[in-house]
Amino acid sequence: MRSFSHAEDEYTSPAECTQGANALLQTFLKLDRLYAVYAAKGDRFMGVAGRH
């Protein structure tokens, strides 16, 4: 298997970069809201494996 560094085939347009950044932002905002719900209840956050 060959890999290429900075290959033109792997070009990402500015619009695609914006979409990716927005997806990450929305994920972080949703996690922040989820954390706020747990914090308001005085509960510990679920953590990586969903354990308390």
mmCIF file of the N, C-alpha and C atoms, coordinates in Angstrom:
data_MODEL
# 
_entry.id   MODEL 
# 
loop_
_atom_site.group_PDB 
_atom_site.id 
_atom_site.type_symbol 
_atom_site.label_atom_id 
_atom_site.label_alt_id 
_atom_site.label_comp_id 
_atom_site.label_asym_id 
_atom_site.label_entity_id 
_atom_site.label_seq_id 
_atom_site.pdbx_PDB_ins_code 
_atom_site.Cartn_x 
_atom_site.Cartn_y 
_atom_site.Cartn_z 
_atom_site.occupancy 
_atom_site.B_iso_or_equiv 
_atom_site.pdbx_formal_charge 
_atom_site.auth_seq_id 
_atom_site.auth_comp_id 
_atom_site.auth_asym_id 
_atom_site.auth_atom_id 
_atom_site.pdbx_PDB_model_num 
ATOM 1   N N  . MET A 1 1  ? 0.841   -1.168 0.000  1.00 0.00 ? 1  MET A N  1 
ATOM 2   C CA . MET A 1 1  ? 0.000   0.000  0.000  1.00 0.00 ? 1  MET A CA 1 
ATOM 3   C C  . MET A 1 1  ? 0.890   1.235  0.000  1.00 0.00 ? 1  MET A C  1 
ATOM 4   N N  . ARG A 1 2  ? 0.646   2.104  -0.937 1.00 0.00 ? 2  ARG A N  1 
ATOM 5   C CA . ARG A 1 2  ? 1.413   3.352  -1.008 1.00 0.00 ? 2  ARG A CA 1 
ATOM 6   C C  . ARG A 1 2  ? 0.594   4.476  -0.411 1.00 0.00 ? 2  ARG A C  1 
ATOM 7   N N  . SER A 1 3  ? 1.273   5.359  0.231  1.00 0.00 ? 3  SER A N  1 
ATOM 8   C CA . SER A 1 3  ? 0.586   6.546  0.735  1.00 0.00 ? 3  SER A CA 1 
ATOM 9   C C  . SER A 1 3  ? 1.242   7.777  0.122  1.00 0.00 ? 3  SER A C  1 
ATOM 10  N N  . PHE A 1 4  ? 0.478   8.819  0.029  1.00 0.00 ? 4  PHE A N  1 
ATOM 11  C CA . PHE A 1 4  ? 0.961   10.046 -0.576 1.00 0.00 ? 4  PHE A CA 1 
ATOM 12  C C  . PHE A 1 4  ? 0.796   11.183 0.422  1.00 0.00 ? 4  PHE A C  1 
ATOM 13  N N  . SER A 1 5  ? 1.783   12.020 0.475  1.00 0.00 ? 5  SER A N  1 
ATOM 14  C CA . SER A 1 5  ? 1.698   13.184 1.337  1.00 0.00 ? 5  SER A CA 1 
ATOM 15  C C  . SER A 1 5  ? 1.379   14.397 0.482  1.00 0.00 ? 5  SER A C  1 
ATOM 16  N N  . HIS A 1 6  ? 0.362   15.109 0.857  1.00 0.00 ? 6  HIS A N  1 
ATOM 17  C CA . HIS A 1 6  ? -0.051  16.327 0.149  1.00 0.00 ? 6  HIS A CA 1 
ATOM 18  C C  . HIS A 1 6  ? -0.399  16.046 -1.314 1.00 0.00 ? 6  HIS A C  1 
ATOM 19  N N  . ALA A 1 7  ? -1.142  14.982 -1.534 1.00 0.00 ? 7  ALA A N  1 
ATOM 20  C CA . ALA A 1 7  ? -1.546  14.624 -2.886 1.00 0.00 ? 7  ALA A CA 1 
ATOM 21  C C  . ALA A 1 7  ? -2.741  15.474 -3.317 1.00 0.00 ? 7  ALA A C  1 
ATOM 22  N N  . GLU A 1 8  ? -2.736  15.897 -4.569 1.00 0.00 ? 8  GLU A N  1 
ATOM 23  C CA . GLU A 1 8  ? -3.841  16.694 -5.096 1.00 0.00 ? 8  GLU A CA 1 
ATOM 24  C C  . GLU A 1 8  ? -5.170  15.948 -4.998 1.00 0.00 ? 8  GLU A C  1 
ATOM 25  N N  . ASP A 1 9  ? -5.121  14.610 -5.046 1.00 0.00 ? 9  ASP A N  1 
ATOM 26  C CA . ASP A 1 9  ? -6.338  13.805 -4.939 1.00 0.00 ? 9  ASP A CA 1 
ATOM 27  C C  . ASP A 1 9  ? -7.018  13.985 -3.582 1.00 0.00 ? 9  ASP A C  1 
ATOM 28  N N  . GLU A 1 10 ? -6.258  14.395 -2.603 1.00 0.00 ? 10 GLU A N  1 
ATOM 29  C CA . GLU A 1 10 ? -6.789  14.540 -1.251 1.00 0.00 ? 10 GLU A CA 1 
ATOM 30  C C  . GLU A 1 10 ? -7.129  15.991 -0.922 1.00 0.00 ? 10 GLU A C  1 
ATOM 31  N N  . TYR A 1 11 ? -7.333  16.805 -1.919 1.00 0.00 ? 11 TYR A N  1 
ATOM 32  C CA . TYR A 1 11 ? -7.661  18.206 -1.724 1.00 0.00 ? 11 TYR A CA 1 
ATOM 33  C C  . TYR A 1 11 ? -8.978  18.348 -0.974 1.00 0.00 ? 11 TYR A C  1 
ATOM 34  N N  . THR A 1 12 ? -9.007  19.246 -0.013 1.00 0.00 ? 12 THR A N  1 
ATOM 35  C CA . THR A 1 12 ? -10.229 19.558 0.730  1.00 0.00 ? 12 THR A CA 1 
ATOM 36  C C  . THR A 1 12 ? -10.520 21.033 0.527  1.00 0.00 ? 12 THR A C  1 
ATOM 37  N N  . SER A 1 13 ? -11.685 21.310 0.028  1.00 0.00 ? 13 SER A N  1 
ATOM 38  C CA . SER A 1 13 ? -12.047 22.697 -0.258 1.00 0.00 ? 13 SER A CA 1 
ATOM 39  C C  . SER A 1 13 ? -12.281 23.457 1.044  1.00 0.00 ? 13 SER A C  1 
ATOM 40  N N  . PRO A 1 14 ? -12.179 24.783 0.998  1.00 0.00 ? 14 PRO A N  1 
ATOM 41  C CA . PRO A 1 14 ? -12.482 25.581 2.188  1.00 0.00 ? 14 PRO A CA 1 
ATOM 42  C C  . PRO A 1 14 ? -13.897 25.309 2.717  1.00 0.00 ? 14 PRO A C  1 
ATOM 43  N N  . ALA A 1 15 ? -14.848 25.091 1.827  1.00 0.00 ? 15 ALA A N  1 
ATOM 44  C CA . ALA A 1 15 ? -16.221 24.796 2.256  1.00 0.00 ? 15 ALA A CA 1 
ATOM 45  C C  . ALA A 1 15 ? -16.282 23.469 3.022  1.00 0.00 ? 15 ALA A C  1 
ATOM 46  N N  . GLU A 1 16 ? -15.543 22.459 2.555  1.00 0.00 ? 16 GLU A N  1 
ATOM 47  C CA . GLU A 1 16 ? -15.512 21.173 3.255  1.00 0.00 ? 16 GLU A CA 1 
ATOM 48  C C  . GLU A 1 16 ? -14.832 21.296 4.614  1.00 0.00 ? 16 GLU A C  1 
ATOM 49  N N  . CYS A 1 17 ? -13.796 22.101 4.695  1.00 0.00 ? 17 CYS A N  1 
ATOM 50  C CA . CYS A 1 17 ? -13.132 22.351 5.982  1.00 0.00 ? 17 CYS A CA 1 
ATOM 51  C C  . CYS A 1 17 ? -14.098 23.030 6.949  1.00 0.00 ? 17 CYS A C  1 
ATOM 52  N N  . THR A 1 18 ? -14.868 23.974 6.439  1.00 0.00 ? 18 THR A N  1 
ATOM 53  C CA . THR A 1 18 ? -15.860 24.667 7.266  1.00 0.00 ? 18 THR A CA 1 
ATOM 54  C C  . THR A 1 18 ? -16.910 23.691 7.767  1.00 0.00 ? 18 THR A C  1 
ATOM 55  N N  . GLN A 1 19 ? -17.372 22.801 6.897  1.00 0.00 ? 19 GLN A N  1 
ATOM 56  C CA . GLN A 1 19 ? -18.372 21.802 7.307  1.00 0.00 ? 19 GLN A CA 1 
ATOM 57  C C  . GLN A 1 19 ? -17.811 20.898 8.404  1.00 0.00 ? 19 GLN A C  1 
ATOM 58  N N  . GLY A 1 20 ? -16.576 20.483 8.259  1.00 0.00 ? 20 GLY A N  1 
ATOM 59  C CA . GLY A 1 20 ? -15.949 19.626 9.269  1.00 0.00 ? 20 GLY A CA 1 
ATOM 60  C C  . GLY A 1 20 ? -15.791 20.346 10.593 1.00 0.00 ? 20 GLY A C  1 
ATOM 61  N N  . ALA A 1 21 ? -15.367 21.604 10.533 1.00 0.00 ? 21 ALA A N  1 
ATOM 62  C CA . ALA A 1 21 ? -15.213 22.387 11.757 1.00 0.00 ? 21 ALA A CA 1 
ATOM 63  C C  . ALA A 1 21 ? -16.561 22.600 12.435 1.00 0.00 ? 21 ALA A C  1 
ATOM 64  N N  . ASN A 1 22 ? -17.594 22.840 11.652 1.00 0.00 ? 22 ASN A N  1 
ATOM 65  C CA . ASN A 1 22 ? -18.938 23.016 12.224 1.00 0.00 ? 22 ASN A CA 1 
ATOM 66  C C  . ASN A 1 22 ? -19.445 21.731 12.868 1.00 0.00 ? 22 ASN A C  1 
ATOM 67  N N  . ALA A 1 23 ? -19.147 20.594 12.267 1.00 0.00 ? 23 ALA A N  1 
ATOM 68  C CA . ALA A 1 23 ? -19.558 19.313 12.855 1.00 0.00 ? 23 ALA A CA 1 
ATOM 69  C C  . ALA A 1 23 ? -18.879 19.110 14.207 1.00 0.00 ? 23 ALA A C  1 
ATOM 70  N N  . LEU A 1 24 ? -17.589 19.429 14.284 1.00 0.00 ? 24 LEU A N  1 
ATOM 71  C CA . LEU A 1 24 ? -16.879 19.326 15.556 1.00 0.00 ? 24 LEU A CA 1 
ATOM 72  C C  . LEU A 1 24 ? -17.445 20.301 16.586 1.00 0.00 ? 24 LEU A C  1 
ATOM 73  N N  . LEU A 1 25 ? -17.710 21.527 16.166 1.00 0.00 ? 25 LEU A N  1 
ATOM 74  C CA . LEU A 1 25 ? -18.270 22.528 17.071 1.00 0.00 ? 25 LEU A CA 1 
ATOM 75  C C  . LEU A 1 25 ? -19.599 22.057 17.636 1.00 0.00 ? 25 LEU A C  1 
ATOM 76  N N  . GLN A 1 26 ? -20.482 21.562 16.771 1.00 0.00 ? 26 GLN A N  1 
ATOM 77  C CA . GLN A 1 26 ? -21.795 21.103 17.236 1.00 0.00 ? 26 GLN A CA 1 
ATOM 78  C C  . GLN A 1 26 ? -21.662 19.930 18.212 1.00 0.00 ? 26 GLN A C  1 
ATOM 79  N N  . THR A 1 27 ? -20.693 19.062 17.978 1.00 0.00 ? 27 THR A N  1 
ATOM 80  C CA . THR A 1 27 ? -20.450 17.946 18.887 1.00 0.00 ? 27 THR A CA 1 
ATOM 81  C C  . THR A 1 27 ? -20.020 18.456 20.257 1.00 0.00 ? 27 THR A C  1 
ATOM 82  N N  . PHE A 1 28 ? -19.086 19.400 20.281 1.00 0.00 ? 28 PHE A N  1 
ATOM 83  C CA . PHE A 1 28 ? -18.620 19.944 21.558 1.00 0.00 ? 28 PHE A CA 1 
ATOM 84  C C  . PHE A 1 28 ? -19.732 20.694 22.281 1.00 0.00 ? 28 PHE A C  1 
ATOM 85  N N  . LEU A 1 29 ? -20.550 21.429 21.548 1.00 0.00 ? 29 LEU A N  1 
ATOM 86  C CA . LEU A 1 29 ? -21.653 22.152 22.177 1.00 0.00 ? 29 LEU A CA 1 
ATOM 87  C C  . LEU A 1 29 ? -22.676 21.184 22.779 1.00 0.00 ? 29 LEU A C  1 
ATOM 88  N N  . LYS A 1 30 ? -22.940 20.090 22.069 1.00 0.00 ? 30 LYS A N  1 
ATOM 89  C CA . LYS A 1 30 ? -23.880 19.099 22.586 1.00 0.00 ? 30 LYS A CA 1 
ATOM 90  C C  . LYS A 1 30 ? -23.319 18.436 23.840 1.00 0.00 ? 30 LYS A C  1 
ATOM 91  N N  . LEU A 1 31 ? -22.042 18.098 23.826 1.00 0.00 ? 31 LEU A N  1 
ATOM 92  C CA . LEU A 1 31 ? -21.411 17.511 25.010 1.00 0.00 ? 31 LEU A CA 1 
ATOM 93  C C  . LEU A 1 31 ? -21.425 18.490 26.179 1.00 0.00 ? 31 LEU A C  1 
ATOM 94  N N  . ASP A 1 32 ? -21.223 19.767 25.898 1.00 0.00 ? 32 ASP A N  1 
ATOM 95  C CA . ASP A 1 32 ? -21.250 20.778 26.946 1.00 0.00 ? 32 ASP A CA 1 
ATOM 96  C C  . ASP A 1 32 ? -22.636 20.859 27.581 1.00 0.00 ? 32 ASP A C  1 
ATOM 97  N N  . ARG A 1 33 ? -23.674 20.806 26.754 1.00 0.00 ? 33 ARG A N  1 
ATOM 98  C CA . ARG A 1 33 ? -25.041 20.828 27.290 1.00 0.00 ? 33 ARG A CA 1 
ATOM 99  C C  . ARG A 1 33 ? -25.317 19.579 28.119 1.00 0.00 ? 33 ARG A C  1 
ATOM 100 N N  . LEU A 1 34 ? -24.845 18.433 27.657 1.00 0.00 ? 34 LEU A N  1 
ATOM 101 C CA . LEU A 1 34 ? -25.022 17.187 28.395 1.00 0.00 ? 34 LEU A CA 1 
ATOM 102 C C  . LEU A 1 34 ? -24.318 17.265 29.744 1.00 0.00 ? 34 LEU A C  1 
ATOM 103 N N  . TYR A 1 35 ? -23.108 17.770 29.742 1.00 0.00 ? 35 TYR A N  1 
ATOM 104 C CA . TYR A 1 35 ? -22.359 17.913 30.982 1.00 0.00 ? 35 TYR A CA 1 
ATOM 105 C C  . TYR A 1 35 ? -23.091 18.849 31.939 1.00 0.00 ? 35 TYR A C  1 
ATOM 106 N N  . ALA A 1 36 ? -23.672 19.919 31.429 1.00 0.00 ? 36 ALA A N  1 
ATOM 107 C CA . ALA A 1 36 ? -24.395 20.878 32.268 1.00 0.00 ? 36 ALA A CA 1 
ATOM 108 C C  . ALA A 1 36 ? -25.588 20.214 32.945 1.00 0.00 ? 36 ALA A C  1 
ATOM 109 N N  . VAL A 1 37 ? -26.274 19.311 32.247 1.00 0.00 ? 37 VAL A N  1 
ATOM 110 C CA . VAL A 1 37 ? -27.414 18.600 32.832 1.00 0.00 ? 37 VAL A CA 1 
ATOM 111 C C  . VAL A 1 37 ? -26.938 17.741 34.000 1.00 0.00 ? 37 VAL A C  1 
ATOM 112 N N  . TYR A 1 38 ? -25.865 17.002 33.809 1.00 0.00 ? 38 TYR A N  1 
ATOM 113 C CA . TYR A 1 38 ? -25.329 16.164 34.879 1.00 0.00 ? 38 TYR A CA 1 
ATOM 114 C C  . TYR A 1 38 ? -24.854 17.017 36.049 1.00 0.00 ? 38 TYR A C  1 
ATOM 115 N N  . ALA A 1 39 ? -24.185 18.127 35.762 1.00 0.00 ? 39 ALA A N  1 
ATOM 116 C CA . ALA A 1 39 ? -23.674 18.996 36.822 1.00 0.00 ? 39 ALA A CA 1 
ATOM 117 C C  . ALA A 1 39 ? -24.824 19.611 37.617 1.00 0.00 ? 39 ALA A C  1 
ATOM 118 N N  . ALA A 1 40 ? -25.904 19.979 36.946 1.00 0.00 ? 40 ALA A N  1 
ATOM 119 C CA . ALA A 1 40 ? -27.055 20.573 37.622 1.00 0.00 ? 40 ALA A CA 1 
ATOM 120 C C  . ALA A 1 40 ? -27.718 19.573 38.567 1.00 0.00 ? 40 ALA A C  1 
ATOM 121 N N  . LYS A 1 41 ? -27.644 18.297 38.219 1.00 0.00 ? 41 LYS A N  1 
ATOM 122 C CA . LYS A 1 41 ? -28.214 17.253 39.070 1.00 0.00 ? 41 LYS A CA 1 
ATOM 123 C C  . LYS A 1 41 ? -27.267 16.865 40.201 1.00 0.00 ? 41 LYS A C  1 
ATOM 124 N N  . GLY A 1 42 ? -26.053 17.387 40.166 1.00 0.00 ? 42 GLY A N  1 
ATOM 125 C CA . GLY A 1 42 ? -25.055 16.997 41.156 1.00 0.00 ? 42 GLY A CA 1 
ATOM 126 C C  . GLY A 1 42 ? -24.485 15.622 40.884 1.00 0.00 ? 42 GLY A C  1 
ATOM 127 N N  . ASP A 1 43 ? -24.712 15.124 39.690 1.00 0.00 ? 43 ASP A N  1 
ATOM 128 C CA . ASP A 1 43 ? -24.246 13.800 39.293 1.00 0.00 ? 43 ASP A CA 1 
ATOM 129 C C  . ASP A 1 43 ? -22.887 13.927 38.632 1.00 0.00 ? 43 ASP A C  1 
ATOM 130 N N  . ARG A 1 44 ? -22.098 12.871 38.750 1.00 0.00 ? 44 ARG A N  1 
ATOM 131 C CA . ARG A 1 44 ? -20.817 12.857 38.037 1.00 0.00 ? 44 ARG A CA 1 
ATOM 132 C C  . ARG A 1 44 ? -21.079 12.649 36.561 1.00 0.00 ? 44 ARG A C  1 
ATOM 133 N N  . PHE A 1 45 ? -20.217 13.203 35.745 1.00 0.00 ? 45 PHE A N  1 
ATOM 134 C CA . PHE A 1 45 ? -20.346 13.016 34.305 1.00 0.00 ? 45 PHE A CA 1 
ATOM 135 C C  . PHE A 1 45 ? -20.110 11.558 33.961 1.00 0.00 ? 45 PHE A C  1 
ATOM 136 N N  . MET A 1 46 ? -20.760 11.068 32.907 1.00 0.00 ? 46 MET A N  1 
ATOM 137 C CA . MET A 1 46 ? -20.720 9.659  32.548 1.00 0.00 ? 46 MET A CA 1 
ATOM 138 C C  . MET A 1 46 ? -19.307 9.147  32.297 1.00 0.00 ? 46 MET A C  1 
ATOM 139 N N  . GLY A 1 47 ? -18.457 9.944  31.741 1.00 0.00 ? 47 GLY A N  1 
ATOM 140 C CA . GLY A 1 47 ? -17.106 9.476  31.438 1.00 0.00 ? 47 GLY A CA 1 
ATOM 141 C C  . GLY A 1 47 ? -17.046 8.736  30.123 1.00 0.00 ? 47 GLY A C  1 
ATOM 142 N N  . VAL A 1 48 ? -15.889 8.279  29.787 1.00 0.00 ? 48 VAL A N  1 
ATOM 143 C CA . VAL A 1 48 ? -15.644 7.683  28.473 1.00 0.00 ? 48 VAL A CA 1 
ATOM 144 C C  . VAL A 1 48 ? -16.458 6.414  28.264 1.00 0.00 ? 48 VAL A C  1 
ATOM 145 N N  . ALA A 1 49 ? -16.503 5.537  29.249 1.00 0.00 ? 49 ALA A N  1 
ATOM 146 C CA . ALA A 1 49 ? -17.172 4.246  29.065 1.00 0.00 ? 49 ALA A CA 1 
ATOM 147 C C  . ALA A 1 49 ? -18.625 4.261  29.547 1.00 0.00 ? 49 ALA A C  1 
ATOM 148 N N  . GLY A 1 50 ? -19.134 5.427  29.924 1.00 0.00 ? 50 GLY A N  1 
ATOM 149 C CA . GLY A 1 50 ? -20.519 5.502  30.366 1.00 0.00 ? 50 GLY A CA 1 
ATOM 150 C C  . GLY A 1 50 ? -20.731 4.993  31.784 1.00 0.00 ? 50 GLY A C  1 
ATOM 151 N N  . ARG A 1 51 ? -19.635 4.880  32.546 1.00 0.00 ? 51 ARG A N  1 
ATOM 152 C CA . ARG A 1 51 ? -19.723 4.406  33.928 1.00 0.00 ? 51 ARG A CA 1 
ATOM 153 C C  . ARG A 1 51 ? -19.817 5.572  34.884 1.00 0.00 ? 51 ARG A C  1 
ATOM 154 N N  . HIS A 1 52 ? -20.494 5.380  36.005 1.00 0.00 ? 52 HIS A N  1 
ATOM 155 C CA . HIS A 1 52 ? -20.569 6.394  37.068 1.00 0.00 ? 52 HIS A CA 1 
ATOM 156 C C  . HIS A 1 52 ? -19.569 6.094  38.136 1.00 0.00 ? 52 HIS A C  1 
# 
